[in-house]
Every structure is written in C-alpha cells, then in structure tokens.
C-alpha cells in the first residue's frame, strides 16, 4: 500500500450506503435516527419470506413505497462530488447499496453505477418476467388496489429491490467484485458494512492491493483493514476527498477509456 492514498494513481472503486443520502433527507437504517432503529417492525417490510407470506405486510409495503422520501430527494454535495471524479477523467465505478438513484441524478453515468440492491423505480413479478414502473403500480394503489397482482400471471408484485432473504442478482455481484478487484483505491462511504455481500467488497479490494478508505460516523467491521477511517460528516468529507484526489491527478492516472 502507498503511504498516501490520495496520491495513488489507478482506478477508484466506491461503495456507498444509506449514509450518503441522509443529507438529501432520506434516513438511514441502523444509525441513531435510522428507520429500523426507530421502528424495528419496519425491517419486516424488507424481508422477502415475510413479504411473500403476508398480504397485510405487502399492503403496508406499498404505502411505504408511495411515501418514500426519495421521491422528493435531491442529490447532495457528496453525490455531486463523486460525479466530479468521473467528469475529470478519473477511472471510477460506484457500487451502491442505495435504491434512490441519487448518484445518477447527481451526474454519475448510469453505466458507472452498479445498483447491487436494485432500485425503487421499477416493479417486478416474483413469478414471471413482467416488469413495469413504480409509478404505474402506484397508480393502481391510488385507484383502490391495496396489493396489486401481476396482470400477466396473477403473481405477487414487488419493487425491483433485493430484500433480505432474497437471492442476489449474480451478474450484478460479479460486476461489483470486478470493480473491487481492479481498484487501486476503494472508498466505502456511509455504509455500516454489515450487509453482505456488498460489505465484503472492502476485503476483496484490500486483498487485491487497494487502499481502503472508510467514511462513516459509526465503527464498521472493516475499519481494521482501512488505510484511513474518516469520521467527519459525509457531506463535508467526500467533497474534500474528491478535491484532494483531483489535485493529485498529475501523479500519472490517465483518463478512463470509453469502455
């Protein structure tokens, strides 16, 4: 590892969790004011077996989707700063645990963002290949359907997110692993690093020679692997980190190709 990760050339991998979006008005899950901290029952809404088995839970889930603060959220300084890395020509890929698409809204190219836990803007059927927009599904909710069924096969509909207990999309996980393995610098921002396999990308990156930098208010299980742990507010730390990385571009990192 280098003595100063800020000066290290090469690809940058970024893993982001709920903490990066709190400045946009979206609460995290496990923090002191987190959704699950204040309402432990809310965690059931994201547990796949419970969702499939309990119609009442699905009804509550649809209301939670309708009222999700992410609909009104705007990208904050941290999202925009990460987009600056790409625009400045640094080779950067973002693995996000978030479903809010604020990275894309903040200026990051969609092809540079890996949504390892899916997204909240689409709806899928658990039985067939039917897929639609969340807006279309919520129109059915507004029309009086409290647990809309798949119009193609009658199956259960859910948001295009990965719930606890649901199998991950293996192609997406493979893409994330490739990013981690090929990063010279790996930033973990706003994640408790307690949800796998996303959190393990930190260890994979370090095993392949990357410097790991963790930006999070709380301790994480991967702090011991980090070249540096930063406890500053994310909205302040990330823009500063990006400014420092771009100031050191003269160390030899070439602009990324179009691939």
RAVENLIN-V46997 format. One record per pair of residues at least 12 apart in sequence whose ideal C-beta (glycine too) atoms are under 7 Angstrom apart, sorted by the first residue. I is the first residue (numbers start at 1). J is the second residue. Records with the same first field share a line. If there is no record, write none. Layout:
# RAVENLIN-V46997
I = J + J
This chain:
# RAVENLIN-V46997
1 = 211 + 227
2 = 211
5 = 185 + 211 + 213 + 227 + 228
6 = 244 + 245 + 248
7 = 248 + 251
8 = 184 + 185 + 211
9 = 184 + 251 + 252 + 253
10 = 184 + 185 + 253
11 = 91 + 182 + 183 + 184
12 = 85 + 90 + 91 + 92 + 183 + 185 + 187
13 = 93 + 95 + 179 + 180 + 183 + 186 + 205
14 = 82 + 92 + 94 + 95 + 187 + 189
15 = 95 + 188 + 189 + 191 + 198 + 201 + 202
16 = 94 + 96 + 97 + 98 + 189 + 190 + 191
17 = 97 + 98 + 190 + 191 + 192
18 = 98 + 190
19 = 190 + 191 + 216 + 217 + 234
20 = 78 + 79 + 189 + 190 + 234
21 = 73 + 98 + 100 + 102
23 = 76 + 78 + 234 + 235
24 = 73 + 74 + 75 + 76 + 102
25 = 69 + 73
26 = 69 + 70 + 73 + 100
30 = 192
31 = 218
44 = 57
45 = 57 + 60 + 61 + 64
46 = 163 + 164
47 = 163 + 164 + 165
48 = 163 + 164 + 165 + 166
49 = 165
51 = 158 + 163
52 = 126 + 156
55 = 147
58 = 147
59 = 146 + 147
62 = 141 + 146 + 147
65 = 120 + 134 + 138 + 159
66 = 138 + 141
68 = 120
70 = 100 + 120
73 = 100 + 102
75 = 102 + 105 + 106
76 = 235
77 = 235 + 239
78 = 189 + 234 + 235 + 238 + 239
79 = 102 + 103 + 106
80 = 106 + 107
81 = 238 + 239 + 242
82 = 94 + 103 + 108 + 238 + 242
83 = 106 + 107 + 108
84 = 242
85 = 242 + 245
86 = 108 + 109 + 112
87 = 107
88 = 246
89 = 255 + 256
90 = 245 + 253
91 = 256
92 = 112
93 = 112 + 114 + 179
94 = 108 + 112 + 113 + 114
95 = 114 + 116 + 176 + 179 + 198 + 201
96 = 113 + 114 + 115 + 116
97 = 116 + 117 + 191 + 195 + 198
99 = 117 + 118 + 119 + 120 + 161
100 = 120
101 = 119 + 121
114 = 172 + 175 + 176 + 179
116 = 172 + 173 + 176 + 198
117 = 161 + 162
118 = 160 + 161 + 162
119 = 160 + 161
120 = 134 + 159 + 161
121 = 133 + 134
122 = 134 + 160
123 = 137 + 157 + 158 + 159 + 160
124 = 158 + 160
125 = 150 + 152 + 153 + 155 + 157
126 = 155 + 156 + 158
127 = 150 + 153 + 155
128 = 150 + 152 + 153 + 155
130 = 150 + 152 + 153
134 = 159
137 = 157
168 = 197
173 = 197
176 = 201
177 = 204
180 = 201 + 204 + 205
181 = 204 + 208
183 = 205 + 210
184 = 210
185 = 210 + 211 + 213
186 = 202 + 205 + 210 + 212
187 = 213 + 215
188 = 202 + 212 + 214 + 222
189 = 215 + 234 + 238
190 = 215 + 216 + 234
191 = 216
192 = 218 + 220
193 = 220 + 221 + 222
194 = 221
199 = 222
202 = 222 + 225
203 = 222 + 225
206 = 225
211 = 227
212 = 225 + 226 + 227
213 = 226 + 227 + 228 + 230
214 = 226 + 229 + 230
215 = 230 + 234 + 237 + 238
217 = 231
